[in-house]
Amino acid sequence: MFRVLSLFVFLICFLLPQDVSAQRQKKSIISGSASREAEEAAEKTSAKPAAKKSSAKETPKEKDDIFDKPVRRAKPTTKAANGMPARKDGVKQGDAKSEEELPEPEIVVVTSRQPGTDGINLSCTLFMSANSENADESKMISPMILVHDWGGSKQDLAPLARHLQSVGHTVLVPDLRGHGRSTTIANQTQTVDYSDFSKADVETMMEDLEACKRFLMQYNNEGKLNISMLSVLAVGDMCPVATAWVLRDWSYQSRGRLKQGKDVQSLLLVSPKRKFKTFSLSQMVKVPLLSGKNTWHIPTMMIWGGESGSAKESKAIYKVMAKHRPPSEASDATERWAQQDLYKLDLPVAEEGATLLRPNEAIYKYIARFNQQKVLLNAAQFPWQSRAKKNSK
């Protein structure tokens, strides 16, 4: 009997902990499974709110977000003739047109003549906007003149010109005198070469840009573009020359109701040099029209390679201009474009001048966006006007 009782107690003591342990383990497994299911359910139900919360705390993108992100626009209030949304205060730049939709570039000859001379025949390439034959849009076309570097040619800027044409601009790219195919003196067999130019010869190159504007003026008077929305882009050593011409254009006084100058509404300088021959860009940028001191100033963009040999000069020029034209601190791209009219693009590369532009679609888009924001969206300020002189009776 005693042995039977002892055996019974032993079995109870031995088996009970195992059953309890098994039960606890089973409970633990069930609880763990339920816990995971609960967590998964919670993740599903909270996924969207969590995303919203994360989005709300995102930090603003760097200020070059306009480089690859379309600028947010105000809600359209009207529609253009082609059905595209347009703002009352400007022109909407549409998507870039394909090669098949664009007029073929045309080689034209522009005579750059000074009083008492036969002049130089400039070989230029004209990239007409696809909208130039559309009467509802042609008078809102912003023309551009692209100026190659000293020793360069119009071919250096042809890819950029083609891109600008695709987004609606009419672009004229000359071979400056003594360069490329612009080596012929009108009515003579004598040729000229830029490498033989004196300082006085270099100064006459401003007349080349004046001749280019006169050529575009013909299209303005035909209603195929708006010369009052002219933009100029120059490269390297030609930046001081082109800037001097822009300032001269702004010095002309109107004759009665006939406007004579003040047509350049944006200036773009690629790898600008502080001085070339008799032209000092360091001094020119101190002029109120560029320095922005106590007056309106021309919207300006500067592009350079930060590791290039000309970077130091480009930065020095920008520093002078930025003194009275500080960058906007707005985090929103649209606000920055509205508040700021001096932009720089300091690229971490060693290339400079035309090499920096050959070809670079990202830079091309940035240039087009700059002109869209600083010229096209302000088109209401530049109404089209015929500049043809009326014959006196």
C-alpha positions as CSV (number, residue, x, y, z in Angstrom):
1,M,0.0,0.0,0.0
2,F,2.7,2.4,1.0
3,R,4.6,1.6,-2.2
4,V,1.5,2.3,-4.3
5,L,1.0,5.7,-2.6
6,S,4.6,6.7,-3.0
7,L,4.5,5.8,-6.7
8,F,1.3,7.9,-7.1
9,V,2.8,11.0,-5.5
10,F,6.0,10.6,-7.6
11,L,4.0,10.5,-10.8
12,I,2.0,13.6,-9.8
13,C,5.2,15.5,-9.0
14,F,7.0,14.4,-12.2
15,L,4.2,14.9,-14.7
16,L,2.5,18.0,-13.5
17,P,5.4,20.5,-14.3
18,Q,5.7,19.1,-17.8
19,D,2.0,19.6,-18.5
20,V,2.2,23.2,-17.1
21,S,5.3,23.9,-19.1
22,A,3.7,22.6,-22.2
23,Q,0.6,24.6,-21.5
24,R,2.7,27.7,-20.9
25,Q,4.7,27.1,-24.1
26,K,1.5,26.6,-26.1
27,K,0.1,29.7,-24.7
28,S,3.3,31.6,-25.5
29,I,3.2,30.3,-29.1
30,I,-0.4,31.4,-29.5
31,S,0.2,34.8,-27.9
32,G,3.2,35.4,-30.1
33,S,1.2,34.5,-33.2
34,A,-1.6,36.8,-32.2
35,S,0.9,39.5,-31.4
36,R,2.4,39.3,-34.9
37,E,-1.1,39.3,-36.5
38,A,-2.0,42.3,-34.4
39,E,1.2,44.1,-35.5
40,E,0.6,43.3,-39.1
41,A,-3.0,44.6,-38.9
42,A,-1.8,47.7,-37.2
43,E,0.8,48.3,-39.9
44,K,-1.9,48.0,-42.6
45,T,-4.3,50.3,-40.9
46,S,-1.7,52.9,-40.1
47,A,0.3,52.8,-43.3
48,K,-1.4,55.8,-45.0
49,P,-1.5,58.1,-41.9
50,A,2.2,57.3,-41.3
51,A,3.1,58.3,-44.9
52,K,1.2,61.6,-44.5
53,K,3.0,62.3,-41.3
54,S,6.4,61.6,-42.9
55,S,5.6,63.8,-45.9
56,A,4.6,66.7,-43.6
57,K,8.0,66.6,-42.0
58,E,10.0,66.4,-45.2
59,T,12.7,69.0,-45.4
60,P,12.6,71.3,-48.4
61,K,14.7,70.2,-51.3
62,E,17.9,72.1,-52.1
63,K,17.4,75.4,-53.9
64,D,18.4,73.8,-57.3
65,D,15.2,71.7,-57.3
66,I,14.1,73.8,-60.3
67,F,17.0,72.0,-62.1
68,D,15.0,68.9,-62.5
69,K,11.5,69.6,-61.2
70,P,8.8,71.7,-63.0
71,V,8.0,75.0,-61.3
72,R,4.6,74.9,-59.7
73,R,2.3,77.4,-61.4
74,A,-0.6,79.5,-60.2
75,K,-4.1,78.3,-61.2
76,P,-4.7,79.4,-64.8
77,T,-7.2,82.2,-65.3
78,T,-7.3,82.2,-69.1
79,K,-6.5,79.9,-72.0
80,A,-4.3,80.7,-74.9
81,A,-5.4,80.3,-78.5
82,N,-4.1,76.8,-78.7
83,G,-6.0,75.7,-75.7
84,M,-3.0,75.6,-73.4
85,P,-3.4,77.2,-70.0
86,A,-1.8,80.6,-69.7
87,R,-1.4,83.2,-67.0
88,K,-2.7,86.7,-67.5
89,D,0.7,88.1,-66.7
90,G,2.7,85.9,-69.1
91,V,3.1,83.1,-71.6
92,K,3.0,79.4,-70.8
93,Q,6.0,77.6,-72.2
94,G,4.8,74.3,-73.6
95,D,6.6,71.0,-73.9
96,A,9.6,70.9,-76.2
97,K,8.7,70.0,-79.8
98,S,10.3,67.1,-81.6
99,E,12.9,67.5,-84.3
100,E,10.2,66.7,-86.9
101,E,8.0,69.6,-85.7
102,L,10.7,72.3,-85.9
103,P,11.7,74.4,-88.9
104,E,15.1,73.5,-90.3
105,P,17.9,75.9,-89.3
106,E,18.6,78.4,-92.0
107,I,22.0,80.0,-92.9
108,V,21.6,83.7,-93.3
109,V,24.0,86.5,-94.1
110,V,23.9,89.6,-92.0
111,T,26.0,92.6,-92.9
112,S,27.7,94.3,-90.0
113,R,28.5,97.8,-91.2
114,Q,30.0,100.8,-89.6
115,P,29.7,104.3,-91.1
116,G,32.2,104.7,-93.9
117,T,33.0,101.0,-94.3
118,D,31.7,98.2,-96.6
119,G,31.1,96.1,-93.5
120,I,31.6,92.4,-92.7
121,N,29.3,89.7,-94.0
122,L,28.4,87.6,-90.9
123,S,27.4,84.0,-91.5
124,C,24.6,83.3,-89.0
125,T,22.3,80.3,-88.3
126,L,18.7,81.2,-87.7
127,F,16.5,78.8,-85.7
128,M,13.0,80.0,-86.2
129,S,10.3,79.2,-83.6
130,A,7.7,76.7,-84.8
131,N,5.1,79.3,-83.6
132,S,6.3,82.1,-85.9
133,E,3.6,81.5,-88.5
134,N,0.9,81.4,-85.8
135,A,-0.7,84.9,-85.7
136,D,-2.0,84.3,-82.2
137,E,1.4,83.3,-80.8
138,S,4.1,84.9,-82.9
139,K,4.1,88.3,-81.3
140,M,4.8,86.6,-78.0
141,I,8.0,84.8,-79.2
142,S,11.1,85.7,-77.2
143,P,14.1,85.9,-79.6
144,M,17.7,85.1,-78.4
145,I,21.2,85.9,-79.7
146,L,23.9,83.4,-78.8
147,V,27.5,84.7,-78.8
148,H,30.3,82.2,-79.1
149,D,33.7,82.5,-77.4
150,W,36.8,84.2,-78.8
151,G,38.3,81.7,-81.3
152,G,35.0,79.7,-81.4
153,S,32.2,79.6,-83.9
154,K,28.4,79.3,-84.2
155,Q,28.7,75.5,-84.4
156,D,29.7,75.5,-80.7
157,L,26.2,76.7,-79.7
158,A,24.1,75.0,-82.3
159,P,22.9,72.2,-79.9
160,L,21.8,74.8,-77.3
161,A,20.1,76.8,-80.0
162,R,18.2,73.8,-81.2
163,H,16.9,73.1,-77.7
164,L,15.8,76.7,-77.2
165,Q,14.1,76.6,-80.6
166,S,12.2,73.5,-79.4
167,V,10.7,75.3,-76.4
168,G,9.5,78.2,-78.5
169,H,12.4,80.7,-79.0
170,T,13.6,82.1,-82.2
171,V,17.4,82.0,-82.0
172,L,20.1,83.7,-84.0
173,V,23.7,82.4,-83.7
174,P,26.3,84.4,-85.6
175,D,29.9,83.7,-86.5
176,L,31.4,86.9,-85.2
177,R,33.7,88.9,-87.5
178,G,37.0,87.1,-88.2
179,H,35.5,83.8,-87.0
180,G,34.1,80.7,-88.7
181,R,32.7,81.8,-92.1
182,S,32.4,85.5,-91.2
183,T,35.7,86.4,-92.8
184,T,34.6,88.3,-95.9
185,I,34.5,92.1,-96.3
186,A,31.4,93.1,-98.3
187,N,32.2,94.0,-102.0
188,Q,35.8,92.9,-101.6
189,T,37.9,89.8,-101.9
190,Q,39.9,90.7,-98.8
191,T,39.4,88.4,-95.8
192,V,39.8,89.0,-92.0
193,D,41.1,86.8,-89.2
194,Y,40.4,87.4,-85.5
195,S,43.9,86.4,-84.6
196,D,45.1,89.6,-86.4
197,F,42.6,91.9,-84.6
198,S,43.8,95.0,-82.8
199,K,42.0,96.3,-79.7
200,A,40.1,98.7,-82.0
201,D,39.0,95.8,-84.2
202,V,37.7,94.0,-81.2
203,E,35.6,97.0,-80.2
204,T,33.9,96.9,-83.6
205,M,32.5,93.5,-82.7
206,M,29.7,95.2,-80.8
207,E,28.4,96.3,-84.2
208,D,28.0,92.6,-85.0
209,L,25.5,92.2,-82.2
210,E,23.8,95.4,-83.3
211,A,23.5,94.0,-86.8
212,C,22.0,90.8,-85.4
213,K,19.4,92.8,-83.6
214,R,18.6,94.8,-86.8
215,F,18.1,91.5,-88.6
216,L,15.7,90.2,-85.9
217,M,13.9,93.6,-86.0
218,Q,12.7,92.7,-89.5
219,Y,10.9,89.7,-88.2
220,N,9.5,91.8,-85.3
221,N,8.0,94.2,-87.8
222,E,6.5,91.3,-89.7
223,G,4.9,90.2,-86.4
224,K,6.9,86.9,-86.2
225,L,8.5,87.7,-82.8
226,N,8.7,90.3,-80.1
227,I,12.1,92.1,-80.1
228,S,11.2,93.7,-76.8
229,M,11.7,90.3,-75.2
230,L,15.2,89.8,-76.5
231,S,17.7,87.7,-74.5
232,V,21.5,87.4,-75.0
233,L,23.8,84.6,-74.0
234,A,27.6,84.9,-74.3
235,V,30.5,82.6,-73.6
236,G,34.0,83.2,-72.1
237,D,36.0,86.2,-73.4
238,M,32.9,87.4,-75.4
239,C,31.0,88.0,-72.1
240,P,32.5,91.4,-71.6
241,V,31.9,92.4,-75.2
242,A,28.3,91.2,-75.2
243,T,27.6,92.8,-71.8
244,A,29.0,96.1,-73.1
245,W,26.6,95.9,-76.1
246,V,23.6,95.2,-73.7
247,L,24.4,98.3,-71.7
248,R,24.6,100.3,-74.9
249,D,21.2,98.9,-76.0
250,W,19.8,100.2,-72.7
251,S,21.3,103.6,-73.3
252,Y,19.2,104.4,-76.4
253,Q,16.4,106.9,-75.9
254,S,13.0,106.5,-77.6
255,R,12.0,108.8,-80.4
256,G,8.5,109.9,-79.5
257,R,6.5,106.7,-79.4
258,L,9.0,104.7,-81.4
259,K,11.1,102.6,-79.0
260,Q,14.8,102.5,-79.9
261,G,16.4,100.2,-77.3
262,K,16.0,98.7,-73.9
263,D,15.1,95.4,-75.5
264,V,17.4,93.0,-73.7
265,Q,15.4,91.5,-70.9
266,S,17.8,88.7,-69.7
267,L,21.6,88.2,-69.9
268,L,23.2,84.8,-69.6
269,L,27.0,84.5,-69.1
270,V,28.8,81.2,-69.4
271,S,32.3,81.1,-67.8
272,P,32.6,84.9,-67.9
273,K,36.1,86.5,-67.8
274,R,36.7,89.7,-65.9
275,K,38.4,91.5,-68.7
276,F,39.0,91.1,-72.4
277,K,41.1,93.6,-74.4
278,T,39.5,97.0,-73.7
279,F,36.4,95.5,-72.1
280,S,36.2,95.2,-68.3
281,L,33.3,93.2,-67.0
282,S,34.5,93.8,-63.5
283,Q,33.6,97.5,-64.0
284,M,30.5,96.9,-66.0
285,V,28.8,94.8,-63.3
286,K,29.1,97.9,-61.0
287,V,26.7,99.8,-63.3
288,P,23.2,100.0,-61.6
289,L,21.6,98.0,-64.5
290,L,23.7,95.0,-63.4
291,S,24.6,95.7,-59.8
292,G,21.0,96.3,-58.9
293,K,21.9,99.3,-56.6
294,N,19.0,101.6,-56.2
295,T,17.4,100.7,-59.5
296,W,15.8,98.0,-61.7
297,H,18.4,95.5,-63.0
298,I,18.5,93.1,-65.9
299,P,17.8,89.5,-64.9
300,T,21.1,87.7,-65.1
301,M,22.3,84.1,-64.9
302,M,25.9,83.0,-64.6
303,I,27.2,79.4,-65.3
304,W,30.7,78.1,-64.7
305,G,32.6,75.0,-64.0
306,G,33.8,75.2,-60.3
307,E,37.0,73.4,-61.0
308,S,37.8,75.2,-64.2
309,G,40.6,77.7,-64.8
310,S,38.1,80.6,-65.1
311,A,36.1,79.7,-62.0
312,K,37.9,82.3,-59.9
313,E,37.1,85.1,-62.3
314,S,33.5,84.0,-62.6
315,K,33.0,83.8,-58.9
316,A,34.5,87.3,-58.4
317,I,32.1,88.8,-60.9
318,Y,29.1,87.0,-59.3
319,K,30.2,88.3,-55.9
320,V,30.1,91.9,-57.0
321,M,26.6,91.5,-58.5
322,A,25.3,89.5,-55.5
323,K,26.1,92.4,-53.1
324,H,22.9,94.2,-54.0
325,R,21.1,91.3,-55.6
326,P,21.0,88.6,-52.8
327,P,19.5,85.2,-53.4
328,S,16.0,84.5,-52.2
329,E,15.6,82.5,-49.0
330,A,12.2,81.1,-50.0
331,S,12.0,77.3,-49.8
332,D,9.3,77.3,-52.6
333,A,10.7,77.3,-56.1
334,T,8.0,79.5,-57.5
335,E,8.6,82.2,-54.8
336,R,12.3,82.1,-55.4
337,W,11.9,82.7,-59.1
338,A,9.6,85.7,-58.4
339,Q,11.9,87.2,-55.8
340,Q,15.3,86.5,-57.3
341,D,16.8,87.7,-60.6
342,L,20.4,86.8,-60.2
343,Y,21.2,83.1,-60.5
344,K,24.4,81.1,-60.6
345,L,25.1,77.6,-61.6
346,D,28.4,76.5,-60.1
347,L,29.0,73.0,-61.5
348,P,31.5,70.6,-59.9
349,V,33.4,70.1,-63.2
350,A,36.6,71.3,-64.9
351,E,35.0,72.1,-68.2
352,E,34.4,75.8,-69.2
353,G,32.9,77.9,-71.9
354,A,31.5,76.1,-74.9
355,T,32.8,72.8,-73.7
356,L,30.6,73.1,-70.7
357,L,27.6,73.5,-73.0
358,R,28.4,70.7,-75.5
359,P,25.9,69.1,-75.1
360,N,24.3,69.2,-71.7
361,E,20.5,68.8,-71.7
362,A,20.3,69.6,-67.9
363,I,21.9,73.0,-68.4
364,Y,19.9,73.6,-71.6
365,K,16.7,73.1,-69.6
366,Y,17.9,75.3,-66.8
367,I,18.6,78.1,-69.3
368,A,15.2,77.7,-70.9
369,R,13.6,77.7,-67.4
370,F,15.4,80.9,-66.5
371,N,14.1,82.7,-69.6
372,Q,10.6,81.3,-69.1
373,Q,10.5,82.7,-65.5
374,K,12.2,86.0,-66.0
375,V,11.0,86.9,-69.5
376,L,8.0,84.9,-70.7
377,L,6.0,85.1,-67.5
378,N,6.5,88.9,-67.6
379,A,5.4,89.2,-71.2
380,A,2.6,91.6,-70.3
381,Q,5.3,94.2,-69.5
382,F,6.7,93.9,-73.1
383,P,3.8,94.6,-75.5
384,W,4.6,94.0,-79.2
385,Q,5.3,97.1,-81.2
386,S,6.2,97.6,-84.8
387,R,9.5,99.4,-85.1
388,A,9.2,100.2,-88.8
389,K,9.7,103.9,-89.5
390,K,6.7,105.4,-91.1
391,N,7.3,107.2,-94.4
392,S,6.7,110.9,-94.1
393,K,4.3,112.3,-96.7
